[in-house]
Amino acid sequence: MNKVILMGRLTKDPELRQSQNGISVARFTIAVNRRFAKDGQQQADFINCVAWRQTGEFIAKYFEKGSMIAVTPLPSCSAPR
C-alpha cells in the first residue's frame, strides 16, 4: 500500500462556496517544492485540491495565501479542464 502526503504553501486564499445542496466546498492550490533543483533553481509542482464540508470550512477560515499545509489526498482521476 502506498500513501502520499503533500506538503506545500497555498498559492492564493482558499475559495469557499456552497454546492446546490448546501454543502461547503473549498478549492485551493498547493505549490509543492521538488526535492532536487535543476541548475540551482527551485522548481515546484502545483496541485489543485478540493475539500468538502467541515474540512473545507476549516481550511477557508484558518488558512490564507502562503500558509504551509499538508494534505493526504484520496486517489482520484480527473481530466484536465
N, C-alpha and C positions, 0 to 999 in steps of 0.2 A: 504494500500500500504506500502510495506517495502522498505527501502533504505539502502544500505550498503556503508560505507566509510571505506576503508582500509588505514591505515597509518603505515608506517614502513621504513626500510632502505634497499637500494639496496645491494644485496649480491655480485654483480660484475658490471662492467661497462655495460651499455646497448649496445646491438649488433644491429647496423643499417644495413639493407640490402635493396635491391630493388627487387620487385616481377618481374615476367616475363613481366608484363605490365608497368613496370617503377614506380610502386607505392612504396613509402618508408614504411618499416616495421621495427619497433624497438621491440626487445624482451628483457625482463628483469625479474628478480625475486626479490620479496619483502619479507623480513623477518619481520613478524608481531608478536610482543611480546604478549603473552597471558596475560590477565588481572590479573589472580591469578597464583602464582607459587606454585608448589608442593614441599614440603620439603625444602623450601627456595631457590630452584634453578629456575631460569627464564627459561621458555620454549617459543619456537617460532614456528609459522606456516610459511611455505614457499609457497608463491603464485606466480605462473608463469603468466606473463602478456604479452600482445601484444598491441602495439599502432601503428596506421596507419597514413599515410600521414603527415601533418604538426605537429600533436601531437607527432608522433614518432621522427620526425626530431628535435623538440624542446627538448624532453627528452634526446636524444642522444647527443645533443650539450651542454646542461646545467647541466646534472646530471652525477654523477660518483659513483663508489663503496662507500658505506657508507652514501650517501646523503639521507636525510629524504624526503619521497614523500608520497602524499596522492592521492588515486585514487577512483573513483566511477565507478566500473565495470558494463558493461552491462551483463545481465543474459545470460549464455551460458552453454552448457554441452559438454564435450568432453571426449572421452575415454582415459585412461592412455596410455602413449606410452611405 
